[in-house]
Amino acid sequence: MALNILPALVRPWLYIRLLIITLVISISFWPSAPAQAAVDPYVARYLDAKEPIALPRNVDGETQLFSGEDLSVGKRLFEDSCKNCHVGGVTLPDPTVPLSLEALKGAMPPRDNIENLVAFLRQPMTYDGSEETFWCRQVEESWMSDTQVEDLSAFILRAAEKGPAWGSSNFY
């Protein structure tokens, strides 16, 4: 008689086990967290991008809004494509021309707005604008879309405005 009771006791545990497995599989397909989670910690903390920020669009004073997510995309693109020569906003091939806001304003044409910085990335020129430079790689449309280059430019401009020690040789 004891042999007949055992299957009756095991059956509920099998159902519970099946329910747990189903629950685990369902949770793994649950939608991801909201887009807020896509903001890079550096962008949120040091670039103060909790709300969309307005950056200069052109020399006419127009502005363009960039979210923390946009700046995070720009940071990732910078790390993937620019950081080898511009770590921390310093220009390793020519340390006299960093990516500080002052230096960006002093370039010809000034590179302190989205349109001019995008134009520079698409066709890199020397600091005085007199000739093409081969120190910076040309960012062709087949490599990065216009939106990506704008996000990259926005990250550089915002880091130049707010990033601690960005574009400075003083790291202490």
N, C-alpha and C positions, 0 to 999 in steps of 0.2 A: 503494500500500500504506500509506503514511503516513496517508491519509484514513480508513482502517478502524481504526487504532489510537486515534485521538482520542476517539471515543465511549466506548471501553472505559476510558480514563483519566478522563473527565469523570463517568461514572456513579457511582463511589464518592464523589466530592465532593458530588454531589447528595444521596446518601443521608445523608451526614454533615450537610449543611445542613438537611435535613428533620428529622433527629434533634435538632439544636440548637433548631430552631423549636418542635418538640414539647415539649422540655424547658423552654423559656422559658414557654410557655403553661401547662404543668403547674404550674410554680412559682408563677405568678401566682394560681392557685386554691388554693394550699396554705393550710391553716388558719393563722390569725394567731397571734402570740406569746401566751403565757399571760397571764392576767388581771393578773399582777404588773406588766406594762407599762402598765396603765391608771392607776397611781398617779402623780399630779402631782408633779413634782420639789419644789415648795415644800412639799407635804404630807409627802413622805418626809423631806426635810431639816430643815425648821423645826418641823413639828408632830409629828415623831418617831412616825410611824405605820407603821413596818415590820411590826409585829404588831397585831392588833386591840386597840383601847383601850377601856376602860370609862369611860363618861361618866355623870354623874348623870341618872337617868331622871325622878325626881320628888322632892318634898320629904321623902318617907319614907325616902330613902337607897337606893332601888333603883337599879341601874345598867343600862346597855345597852351592848353591844359594837358598835363601829363599825370597819370595816376601812379601810385606806388608800384603797381604791377608793370606799367610801362617802363619805369625807371629800373625795376628789377630785371626786366628783359634787357635793357640797355647795359646794365652792369654785367650780366652774363655774357653778352656780346663783347663787351670791353675785355673781360677776363679771357675769353676765347681768342680774341683777335688782336688786341692792342697792348695787353699787359706786359708782354715781353720787352717792349721798348718804353712803355709809359707807366711802369709800376708806381702807384701812389700819385699819379699825375706829373711825375718827373719825366723828362725826355732824355733817355739814356744816350742816344747818339749825339745830342746837343743839349747838355744840361742848362745852358743859358736861355733856352726856350721851353719852359715847362707848360703844363696845361692849367696854370693858374688863371683866374679871371682877368687879372691885369695883363698877362701875356696874351691871352686870347683877344682882348680888346686892342692890343698894340699891333696885331698882325695886319697885313695888307692883303685883301680887305679884312676888316675886323672879323674875328671868328667867335664873337660873343653872342650869337643868335643862331637859332636852329637852321635857317636857310643857308647862311654862309658856312656853317660847320658841315652841313650836308654837302654843299658844293665842294668844300675842301676834301671831304672823304671820298667823293666821287672822282675828283681830279686834284690830287695833292700838289700844292705849290710851296715854294720856299716861304719863309716867314715874311719876307718883303714882297711876295707875290710876283717876283720877276721871272721865275722859271719853274718848271716842274721839278718836284723833288722825288728822289727814289728811296728816301729814308722811310716814308710812309707808303704802305701798299694801297693801291687804288681799290676802292670798294665798288665793284661793278654790280649792276642790277641783278645779274645772274647769281651773285653771291649773297647779297642782302637786299631785301625789298626796301621800298621807300619808307615804309612804316618802321622797319627794323633800324634803318640808318637814322631816322628821326629819334627813335628810342635811345639809340647809342649816343647821339648828340645831346639829347636831354640829360642822360646820365652824366656826361662829361660836364655840361654847364652847371647842373645842380651840385655835382661834387666840387666844382670850382667855387661855387657860392658858399657851400656849407660843410664840405668834407674837411675834417680836422687834418691839418698839415698837407692837404692836397696841393700838389704842384710846388711844394716847398722843399728846400734842401735841409730844413731844420726838422729833424725827426725826434727831438728831445723835448 
